[in-house]
Amino acid sequence: MSKILEIKNLTVSFDGFKALNDLNFSMESGELRVIIGPNGAGKTTFLDVITGKVQPTKGRVLFKGKNIKKNPEYKIARMGIGRKFQTPRVYLNLTVTENLDLVCNHNKNVFSTLFSRPKSGEIITVAGLLETIGLEAKANAQAALLSHGEKQRLEIGMLVAQSPDLLLVDEPAAGLTDEETENVGALLLSLAESHSIIAIEHDMEFVRQIANNKVTVLHQGSVLCEGTMDEVQNDPRVIEVYLGKAPSITQQQMNMLRIAASMAWADGNFEPEQIDVILSRLSREFATNVEHQDSLQKELQNYLAKNIPLEDLVPKLKSFGEKERVLKLSYEIISSNEINDREAVVYQKLLQLLDLPTEMVEQVEAEIDAQYK
């Protein structure tokens, strides 16, 4: 694959404050790259430089091998870089179809779009876009009547209509319901099959949904680390940046914690009993003393990530003893409340991955069943 974007030694200084500090970054053509980082990390400035809104103090921005530094925004847009901002920018008084017509129409003229008959090719393009963004049923509805998530999808459709080679999407999940978030995530994954995409996001669950390759973490204007979602989420530097301190449990203990927590997340919802078991039971499991247990119980709630595939977590267990420990913790968590069908399915998957002797599993389950009776 060829690189569609390369950023080399990029610095942006505002009155001495370095919003970007000697940043280096690159991505392949056809890649969907998610960029995360705490507030003030430089994420928005990063997009501003790529689109020409902000000129760097030093460094280079190469788009398809060409240095686009000092080019105005409109020229960079014509080169094939499109940007979606945090707040949807759609024409509220126009219908969904008219919004898409406006950007599909080669004349780019409001009056010709509204009062002229579109060419047949443009009709097909708009119909295809409506299907892609899932708004066929709302084609003739005013954009003002759309939900926030539907407006987000409409603006993404308007961006795609301009046929950019690189899509820059800034916090697409902001303010969305769970269902809307899932829909926008599915749309971006679909578009990633034919576009290069950079998505800036804070919602870690949304990041996990769409991050199918590499995640880049920005901090203080530079790249802190890169890797899979699992790798960056377990990186002590990332944890310290987001939470203000390094975790007081080891990375291996963190892995065991997340396997156990995945039992409770099987049905997408923590019951109060499960929260209590996870925070109290696991803090006792990993604490070095009573004082540490109290602080650890508060700390652990920051690391209860949802929907991390067991297939990614279980192979990291290094010993038979760790597998047995995870089995006990996991079964205790789902036994603390009535086990539902989804939890049972995930628990059976865990047993298959752990591959422990049947006698051991039966003994552990019997001991915990007796405890909760």
RODO-2510 file (C-alpha; in nm, 4 decimals, decimal comma):
residues 373
     n   res          X          Y          Z
     1     m     0,0000     0,0000     0,0000
     2     s     0,1096     0,3580    -0,0627
     3     k     0,0962     0,6221     0,2072
     4     i    -0,1871     0,8684     0,1590
     5     l    -0,0758     1,1004     0,4404
     6     e     0,2622     1,1698     0,5977
     7     i     0,3316     1,4350     0,8596
     8     k     0,6930     1,5049     0,9409
     9     n     0,8353     1,7006     1,2356
    10     l     0,5237     1,9149     1,2561
    11     t     0,5095     2,1977     1,5087
    12     v     0,2308     2,4527     1,5533
    13     s     0,3046     2,7306     1,7990
    14     f     0,0527     2,9869     1,9260
    15     d     0,2345     3,2690     2,1083
    16     g     0,4918     3,0255     2,2390
    17     f     0,2439     2,7468     2,3256
    18     k     0,3080     2,4375     2,1134
    19     a    -0,0293     2,2883     2,0200
    20     l     0,1632     2,0358     1,8080
    21     n     0,5207     1,9551     1,9023
    22     d     0,7501     1,7848     1,6495
    23     l     0,4713     1,5443     1,5552
    24     n     0,5324     1,2561     1,3143
    25     f     0,2464     1,0552     1,1683
    26     s     0,1625     0,8465     0,8618
    27     m    -0,1195     0,6272     0,7357
    28     e    -0,1709     0,3959     0,4412
    29     s    -0,4174     0,4485     0,1602
    30     g    -0,7440     0,2698     0,2398
    31     e    -0,6843     0,2748     0,6159
    32     l    -0,9324     0,3780     0,8854
    33     r    -0,7228     0,5393     1,1584
    34     v    -0,8720     0,6439     1,4910
    35     i    -0,6990     0,9173     1,6910
    36     i    -0,7622     0,9551     2,0622
    37     g    -0,6150     1,1681     2,3358
    38     p    -0,7156     1,3772     2,6377
    39     n    -0,8432     1,7331     2,6023
    40     g    -0,5649     1,9637     2,4882
    41     a    -0,3706     1,6840     2,3196
    42     g    -0,3743     1,8673     1,9841
    43     k    -0,6341     1,6581     1,8002
    44     t    -0,8332     1,9463     1,6487
    45     t    -0,5175     2,1385     1,5579
    46     f    -0,3962     1,8216     1,3888
    47     l    -0,7012     1,8286     1,1578
    48     d    -0,6739     2,2060     1,1137
    49     v    -0,3222     2,1702     0,9747
    50     i    -0,4166     1,8902     0,7347
    51     t    -0,7034     2,0961     0,5900
    52     g    -0,5026     2,4199     0,5701
    53     k    -0,7044     2,6050     0,8320
    54     v    -0,3880     2,6461     1,0402
    55     q    -0,0407     2,6824     0,8957
    56     p     0,2388     2,4952     1,0779
    57     t     0,5300     2,6765     1,2355
    58     k     0,7573     2,4114     1,0924
    59     g     0,7386     2,0656     0,9394
    60     r     0,5704     1,9135     0,6343
    61     v     0,2308     1,7670     0,5474
    62     l     0,2438     1,5287     0,2509
    63     f    -0,0818     1,4228     0,0879
    64     k    -0,0304     1,1468    -0,1699
    65     g     0,3373     1,2437    -0,1709
    66     k     0,2792     1,6147    -0,2353
    67     n     0,3641     1,8799     0,0224
    68     i     0,0397     2,0717     0,0810
    69     k     0,1832     2,3170     0,3321
    70     k     0,0836     2,6796     0,2569
    71     n    -0,2046     2,5738     0,0317
    72     p    -0,5372     2,7454     0,1173
    73     e    -0,8290     2,5384     0,2457
    74     y    -1,0273     2,5370    -0,0784
    75     k    -0,7312     2,4044    -0,2794
    76     i    -0,6677     2,1275    -0,0269
    77     a    -1,0373     2,0340    -0,0436
    78     r    -1,0149     2,0122    -0,4229
    79     m    -0,7078     1,7879    -0,3901
    80     g    -0,9299     1,5292    -0,2199
    81     i    -0,9417     1,5986     0,1550
    82     g    -1,2872     1,6381     0,3101
    83     r    -1,3668     1,7233     0,6699
    84     k    -1,6674     1,6708     0,8930
    85     f    -1,6760     1,8926     1,2014
    86     q    -1,8066     1,7999     1,5487
    87     t    -2,1411     1,9786     1,5023
    88     p    -2,3412     1,8684     1,1951
    89     r    -2,3346     2,1343     0,9228
    90     v    -2,6377     2,0647     0,7088
    91     y    -2,8960     2,2935     0,5493
    92     l    -3,1825     2,2642     0,7976
    93     n    -3,4467     2,4200     0,5703
    94     l    -3,3736     2,1751     0,2868
    95     t    -3,4810     1,8144     0,2635
    96     v    -3,2340     1,5291     0,2967
    97     t    -3,2399     1,4782    -0,0800
    98     e    -3,1884     1,8499    -0,1478
    99     n    -2,8882     1,8554     0,0864
   100     l    -2,7309     1,5694    -0,1068
   101     d    -2,8322     1,7219    -0,4424
   102     l    -2,6525     2,0396    -0,3473
   103     v    -2,3146     1,8686    -0,3130
   104     c    -2,3697     1,6156    -0,5934
   105     n    -2,4624     1,8886    -0,8414
   106     h    -2,1499     1,9807    -1,0345
   107     n    -2,2671     2,3414    -1,0697
   108     k    -2,2537     2,3816    -0,6892
   109     n    -2,5269     2,6417    -0,7202
   110     v    -2,8192     2,6574    -0,4772
   111     f    -3,0725     2,7843    -0,7323
   112     s    -2,9820     2,5323    -1,0003
   113     t    -2,9996     2,2559    -0,7415
   114     l    -3,3422     2,3541    -0,6138
   115     f    -3,5108     2,4617    -0,9370
   116     s    -3,3437     2,2559    -1,2103
   117     r    -3,3981     1,8887    -1,2834
   118     p    -3,0891     1,6883    -1,1794
   119     k    -2,9136     1,4817    -1,4418
   120     s    -2,9852     1,1087    -1,4375
   121     g    -2,6345     1,0328    -1,3129
   122     e    -2,6850     1,2673    -1,0196
   123     i    -3,0169     1,1010    -0,9311
   124     i    -2,8401     0,7649    -0,9124
   125     t    -2,5653     0,9159    -0,6979
   126     v    -2,8137     1,0655    -0,4525
   127     a    -3,0135     0,7407    -0,4399
   128     g    -2,6951     0,5496    -0,3677
   129     l    -2,5953     0,7932    -0,0955
   130     l    -2,9366     0,7717     0,0689
   131     e    -2,8989     0,3956     0,0838
   132     t    -2,5417     0,4182     0,2119
   133     i    -2,6298     0,6517     0,4990
   134     g    -2,9557     0,4705     0,5731
   135     l    -3,1871     0,7654     0,5216
   136     e    -3,4028     0,6437     0,2312
   137     a    -3,7161     0,6694     0,4479
   138     k    -3,6292     1,0302     0,5351
   139     a    -3,5398     1,1377     0,1808
   140     n    -3,8124     1,4033     0,1623
   141     a    -3,7973     1,5125     0,5264
   142     q    -3,6569     1,8502     0,6230
   143     a    -3,3111     1,8170     0,7736
   144     a    -3,4305     2,0188     1,0731
   145     l    -3,6593     1,7293     1,1671
   146     l    -3,3824     1,4694     1,1756
   147     s    -3,2390     1,3373     1,5005
   148     h    -2,8849     1,4369     1,5911
   149     g    -2,7521     1,1001     1,4750
   150     e    -2,9368     1,1259     1,1437
   151     k    -2,7891     1,4714     1,0875
   152     q    -2,4445     1,3246     1,1524
   153     r    -2,5043     1,0572     0,8890
   154     l    -2,6437     1,3132     0,6448
   155     e    -2,3349     1,5298     0,6769
   156     i    -2,1102     1,2287     0,6285
   157     g    -2,3113     1,1498     0,3142
   158     m    -2,2640     1,5085     0,1928
   159     l    -1,8921     1,4717     0,2533
   160     v    -1,8743     1,1425     0,0618
   161     a    -2,0678     1,3031    -0,2269
   162     q    -1,7662     1,5264    -0,2888
   163     s    -1,5580     1,2138    -0,3595
   164     p    -1,2652     1,2910    -0,1277
   165     d    -0,9745     1,0490    -0,1098
   166     l    -0,9288     1,1209     0,2617
   167     l    -1,2181     1,1786     0,5028
   168     l    -1,1491     1,3604     0,8303
   169     v    -1,4269     1,2988     1,0828
   170     d    -1,4219     1,4902     1,4121
   171     e    -1,6028     1,3230     1,7051
   172     p    -1,8860     1,1634     1,5051
   173     a    -2,0321     0,9937     1,8144
   174     a    -2,0634     1,3113     2,0224
   175     g    -2,4125     1,3493     2,1677
   176     l    -2,5516     1,0318     2,0104
   177     t    -2,7685     0,7646     2,1669
   178     d    -2,6316     0,4093     2,1812
   179     e    -2,8338     0,3106     1,8737
   180     e    -2,7232     0,6187     1,6784
   181     t    -2,3626     0,5579     1,7777
   182     e    -2,3820     0,2028     1,6453
   183     n    -2,5378     0,3251     1,3187
   184     v    -2,2692     0,5896     1,2620
   185     g    -1,9999     0,3360     1,3431
   186     a    -2,1429     0,0899     1,0910
   187     l    -2,1509     0,3685     0,8308
   188     l    -1,7849     0,4560     0,8833
   189     l    -1,6820     0,0910     0,8623
   190     s    -1,8762     0,0609     0,5365
   191     l    -1,7118     0,3740     0,3941
   192     a    -1,3693     0,2476     0,5014
   193     e    -1,3980    -0,0230     0,2375
   194     s    -1,3494     0,2424    -0,0314
   195     h    -1,2059     0,5471     0,1476
   196     s    -0,9163     0,6484     0,3707
   197     i    -1,0565     0,7845     0,6983
   198     i    -0,9194     0,9606     1,0046
   199     a    -1,1642     0,9702     1,2959
   200     i    -1,1068     1,1767     1,6099
   201     e    -1,3054     1,0391     1,9013
   202     h    -1,3435     1,0404     2,2812
   203     d    -1,6012     0,7619     2,3178
   204     m    -1,3875     0,4540     2,3837
   205     e    -1,6689     0,2116     2,3064
   206     f    -1,7194     0,3754     1,9695
   207     v    -1,3433     0,3603     1,9103
   208     r    -1,3475    -0,0101     1,9835
   209     q    -1,6345    -0,0544     1,7355
   210     i    -1,4563     0,1115     1,4440
   211     a    -1,0854     0,0644     1,5200
   212     n    -1,0129    -0,2294     1,2894
   213     n    -0,6407    -0,1641     1,2629
   214     k    -0,4301     0,0972     1,4391
   215     v    -0,5140     0,3596     1,7004
   216     t    -0,2957     0,6679     1,7477
   217     v    -0,2781     0,8374     2,0878
   218     l    -0,1868     1,2073     2,0978
   219     h    -0,0568     1,3784     2,4114
   220     q     0,0804     1,7309     2,4474
   221     g     0,0973     1,7726     2,0710
   222     s     0,2947     1,4567     1,9935
   223     v     0,2244     1,0895     1,9239
   224     l     0,2380     0,9084     2,2574
   225     c     0,1906     0,5588     2,1172
   226     e     0,0232     0,3591     1,8397
   227     g    -0,1155     0,0085     1,8199
   228     t    -0,4345    -0,1933     1,8365
   229     m    -0,7094    -0,0727     2,0691
   230     d    -0,6176    -0,3432     2,3174
   231     e    -0,2506    -0,2467     2,3099
   232     v    -0,3033     0,1253     2,3657
   233     q    -0,5744     0,0698     2,6269
   234     n    -0,3335    -0,1435     2,8300
   235     d    -0,0320     0,0833     2,7771
   236     p     0,0715     0,2280     3,1176
   237     r     0,1559     0,5613     2,9511
   238     v    -0,1966     0,5930     2,8114
   239     i    -0,3558     0,4986     3,1435
   240     e    -0,1429     0,7553     3,3206
   241     v    -0,2343     1,0267     3,0673
   242     y    -0,6081     0,9617     3,0909
   243     l    -0,6349     0,8968     3,4631
   244     g    -0,3514     1,1128     3,5921
   245     k    -0,1536     0,8276     3,7439
   246     a    -0,0182     0,4862     3,6600
   247     p    -0,2338     0,1890     3,7677
   248     s    -0,1441     0,0167     4,0925
   249     i    -0,2051    -0,3279     3,9452
   250     t     0,0092    -0,5039     3,6879
   251     q    -0,0792    -0,5339     3,3211
   252     q    -0,1413    -0,9060     3,3717
   253     q    -0,3802    -0,8359     3,6593
   254     m    -0,5522    -0,5778     3,4377
   255     n    -0,6020    -0,8456     3,1749
   256     m    -0,7571    -1,0809     3,4316
   257     l    -0,9820    -0,7991     3,5536
   258     r    -1,1140    -0,7358     3,2035
   259     i    -1,1839    -1,1036     3,1402
   260     a    -1,3896    -1,1188     3,4588
   261     a    -1,5650    -0,7890     3,3779
   262     s    -1,6605    -0,9197     3,0336
   263     m    -1,8933    -1,1679     3,2066
   264     a    -2,1009    -0,8826     3,3451
   265     w    -2,0955    -0,6953     3,0149
   266     a    -2,2283    -0,9986     2,8281
   267     d    -2,5794    -0,8572     2,8326
   268     g    -2,4617    -0,4974     2,7930
   269     n    -2,5576    -0,3996     3,1453
   270     f    -2,4010    -0,4169     3,4902
   271     e    -2,6452    -0,5155     3,7631
   272     p    -2,5793    -0,3496     4,1025
   273     e    -2,4860    -0,6863     4,2510
   274     q    -2,2297    -0,7411     3,9756
   275     i    -2,0764    -0,3975     4,0239
   276     d    -2,0353    -0,4694     4,3932
   277     v    -1,8760    -0,8087     4,3289
   278     i    -1,6385    -0,6754     4,0635
   279     l    -1,5197    -0,3763     4,2644
   280     s    -1,5031    -0,5435     4,6057
   281     r    -1,4035    -0,8967     4,5045
   282     l    -1,1394    -0,7941     4,2553
   283     s    -0,9957    -0,5274     4,4839
   284     r    -0,9521    -0,7947     4,7503
   285     e    -0,7967    -1,0228     4,4907
   286     f    -0,5276    -0,7783     4,3847
   287     a    -0,4743    -0,5584     4,6933
   288     t    -0,1504    -0,5805     4,8884
   289     n    -0,3108    -0,4644     5,2151
   290     v    -0,6389    -0,3268     5,3553
   291     e    -0,5481     0,0336     5,2793
   292     h    -0,4604    -0,0555     4,9205
   293     q    -0,7909    -0,2432     4,8895
   294     d    -0,9926     0,0731     4,9636
   295     s    -0,8057     0,2831     4,7087
   296     l    -0,7985     0,0012     4,4533
   297     q    -1,1766    -0,0435     4,4705
   298     k    -1,2187     0,3184     4,3538
   299     e    -0,9457     0,2832     4,0943
   300     l    -1,0766    -0,0348     3,9325
   301     q    -1,3992     0,1226     3,8101
   302     n    -1,1899     0,3284     3,5642
   303     y    -1,0698     0,0134     3,3910
   304     l    -1,3931    -0,1787     3,3388
   305     a    -1,3899    -0,1672     2,9581
   306     k    -1,6835    -0,3082     2,7637
   307     n    -1,6874    -0,5616     2,4850
   308     i    -1,3205    -0,6553     2,4717
   309     p    -1,3220    -0,9890     2,2850
   310     l    -1,2286    -1,2816     2,5038
   311     e    -1,0270    -1,4167     2,2108
   312     d    -0,7916    -1,1188     2,2587
   313     l    -0,7671    -1,1481     2,6373
   314     v    -0,7513    -1,5163     2,7314
   315     p    -0,4394    -1,6031     2,5238
   316     k    -0,2467    -1,3480     2,7338
   317     l    -0,2872    -1,5595     3,0474
   318     k     0,0572    -1,6947     3,1230
   319     s    -0,0056    -1,9841     3,3597
   320     f    -0,2484    -2,2556     3,4680
   321     g    -0,2869    -2,0717     3,7984
   322     e    -0,3965    -1,7509     3,6264
   323     k    -0,6563    -1,9427     3,4265
   324     e    -0,7956    -2,0983     3,7443
   325     r    -0,8057    -1,7552     3,9093
   326     v    -0,9931    -1,6060     3,6151
   327     l    -1,2418    -1,8930     3,6198
   328     k    -1,3208    -1,8316     3,9878
   329     l    -1,3563    -1,4559     3,9441
   330     s    -1,5695    -1,4859     3,6309
   331     y    -1,8083    -1,7454     3,7670
   332     e    -1,8478    -1,5528     4,0929
   333     i    -1,9435    -1,2395     3,9002
   334     i    -2,2191    -1,4008     3,6951
   335     s    -2,3377    -1,6039     3,9975
   336     s    -2,3841    -1,2862     4,2039
   337     n    -2,7018    -1,2234     4,0060
   338     e    -2,9311    -1,4619     3,8215
   339     i    -2,7403    -1,5848     3,5159
   340     n    -2,9181    -1,4862     3,1948
   341     d    -2,8876    -1,6489     2,8524
   342     r    -2,6303    -1,4037     2,7149
   343     e    -2,4056    -1,4383     3,0170
   344     a    -2,4295    -1,8161     2,9903
   345     v    -2,3176    -1,8053     2,6260
   346     v    -2,0175    -1,5834     2,7034
   347     y    -1,9262    -1,7994     3,0033
   348     q    -1,9265    -2,1121     2,7854
   349     k    -1,6998    -1,9365     2,5374
   350     l    -1,4639    -1,8501     2,8245
   351     l    -1,4562    -2,2153     2,9344
   352     q    -1,3642    -2,3234     2,5818
   353     l    -1,0809    -2,0691     2,5641
   354     l    -0,9495    -2,1531     2,9123
   355     d    -0,9528    -2,5264     2,8289
   356     l    -0,9330    -2,6314     3,1945
   357     p    -1,0063    -2,9868     3,3201
   358     t    -1,3791    -3,0536     3,3611
   359     e    -1,3306    -3,1674     3,7206
   360     m    -1,1697    -2,8351     3,8135
   361     v    -1,4498    -2,6349     3,6503
   362     e    -1,7166    -2,8398     3,8296
   363     q    -1,5390    -2,8022     4,1641
   364     v    -1,5025    -2,4229     4,1279
   365     e    -1,8669    -2,3849     4,0239
   366     a    -1,9874    -2,6015     4,3139
   367     e    -1,7892    -2,3985     4,5687
   368     i    -1,9230    -2,0659     4,4389
   369     d    -2,2798    -2,1963     4,4012
   370     a    -2,2706    -2,2996     4,7678
   371     q    -2,1419    -1,9561     4,8642
   372     y    -2,4292    -1,7750     4,6883
   373     k    -2,6979    -2,0104     4,8144
***
